[in-house]
């Protein structure tokens, strides 16, 4: 997935939460997108680096904050790495954390995974080609899921000052304002979370998962989905339009997040340090000054992560276990791997032995 709306809850809800909630949601969204989402710079520039540059925030954070992050990393299971092997009895799973954006640095990961894919009984991804096509057909047949098809557009649903701000952000992201005005708020915020620099990349959505799927198809290895993407989209659009509009007004306040977050996210992925960047961003959120008590911020954060990461992780384990075959490849966003609620720890709880596969 490539970015999710600030709220992202199927039921209940935050109504026009203060700025801190929305900034956190944006950061988590970006992690899921690219690590979902999400390297030390190579000596030779490549298109993604050339298009999206910035400062690596891991190099500029305060020593105190970095100590906190590294202390927690030391307590986090499977905190570093992209490639893992899980074995149980005769079963062997080769698990790779993916990023859903195109980058030449994926070539080394594709070469690393190709032998495992060619000998696999199946490759499991978040969404395979058939289900993605089915999602696209559903969206084409039901444009009201992503566009406002009845009643006023956002131009008339928002105060003029708010709309002008959004229109400027849409233009900066390469989205014509007239088109942005017709987007449902959750879909507009998703679109705005991808910076303009990334949009200039050739075949931008041809990320590692797509490349690995191509390898599997060439080897005639079945590719299977871990979840139904249409159901996820339905959850994102579950809130009434009026509520989404109110949330979009809150989203305006944090639209000024610069390119450094995106740059750091991508660099941390290729460095195998997705969890380091995640913790850095979330600790900054919890430490920031504001009217919301830290305990309430933590509760908001826990709820968001539960919806976007942990519940999906738990849902995937029975799918993996029910898939036939002794040799499987599992390619999922890298943010789903670390932690005691990550996919690796959940597999360990099912009796798998986990080891890191060197790249």
CORGI-V981180 format. One record per helix or strand of 3 or more residues. SS is the DSSP state (H for helix, E for strand). FROM is the first residue (numbers start at 0). TO is the last residue. If there is no record, write none. Layout:
SS	FROM	TO
SS	FROM	TO
This chain:
H	18	33
H	46	50
H	62	74
E	82	87
E	90	97
H	105	117
E	121	124
H	128	140
H	142	144
H	153	156
H	159	171
H	176	179
H	184	191
H	195	198
H	207	217
E	221	224
H	228	235
H	240	251
H	258	269
H	273	286
H	293	321
E	326	332
H	333	335
H	342	348
E	352	355
